[in-house]
Amino acid sequence: MRLLVLLILLLVTACGARLGGPQLKACPAIAVLTGMTIDVAPTVASRYDRLDVDVCWDGACHTYPVPLSPAPTPVAPSCTGTAPDDACAARMRETGGKVGFVAIPGLPAAPVQVTTAGNTITVTPSAVPPRDPDCGSGGTQAHLVLDERGLRAR
């Protein structure tokens, strides 16, 4: 008898949640990572295989390794024609520069001090909105450039 009462309560609760409760929405499994991208210019890229980045805010500093990969750029596409059914090929080529991204949990959308490759700057990361505003919050990101003049925000 207790099992029957429990089953009825579960069914009523489920029906009530479905009728009067908030509607569930399927969200894409795409996240906005919180962290920093560093572009290393071709003129200095040969000096670095990876960077160590010190990031400081609210009186605490954290060091993060940033693996670097060859930086790509798109090459003009080649197409078989201009009709909607024609095919195009997209290609990438290396620029000679390098690029890396480091995830930084808790990175605020407020000024932070960043030190890498002997350069220190203050940068304010930006809050990146989610793809769908009904699917939770986005992340906070900064984009930096390291070139022959030093480190700067992009």
Buried (B, 14 or more C-beta within 10 A) or exposed (E): EEEEEEEEEEEEEEEEEEEEEEEEEEEEEEEBBBBBBBBBBEEBBEEBEEBEBEBBBEEEEEEBEBEBEEBEEEEEEEEEEEEEEEEEEEEEEEBBBBBBBBEBEEBBBEEBEBBBBEEEBEBEBEEBEBEEEEBEEBBBBBBBBBBEEEBEEE
